[in-house]
């Protein structure tokens, strides 16, 4: 179970028009303190951006910087920045100059000191906001004023939210009996498609995947060398593989078992 340190969460639901004062810069006494001793869950798009920024294969990035745990609701695997491995500090942050991957920093870092919560309702995905107030943070003492909406725009989170919504929907699912949504085999498939795009691309183009599923030629062209397009395609595939939604046309039967999760990879 991941410790999210809910003690620093202010129990008040914010709207996009909620106002606050905040600024983080090297001149504040607490600069970079929020980058350690915290839990940063990495979304698929976070991993895509970071492994590209660092010019690493996804598998190498995951092995060097992260650990994997199971989500307490869906039972699906999630990737967490492994701070304890780096003495409870983010490996990409320097004490004086700050974040070395700032333009590709994860969504959680972009939102801070705002937190984002997500619920599934009868109307669909409900995304809401709240304040994160850590005792050491002096950014709230600065005079720059924001609304949640202007903060989101300034921090460039729109693209991250857009690319991560399908992942959030799957992470919040439960099986009909209220237990884990999928099994070990399904979890391995999910981890490959969501977090290791290099392996997923090989799976698509070097296995019998394209003999099993109908994929338009223009889609094949886009996912061949565009990771963002491949991630979006991965969402469509998982919806079919995990029997959430019929999103891919099957050319031929897959054989016994729970659909595409029986495929080897």
Beta strands, then each sheet from edge to edge (+ up, - down):
strand 1: 19-21
strand 2: 41-42
strand 3: 66-70
strand 4: 77-81
strand 5: 93-94
strand 6: 98-99
strand 7: 114-121
strand 8: 124-131
strand 9: 145-147
strand 10: 213-214
strand 11: 249-250
sheet 1: 1+ 9-
sheet 2: 2+ 4- 3+
sheet 3: 5+ 6-
sheet 4: 7+ 8-
sheet 5: 10+ 11-
end
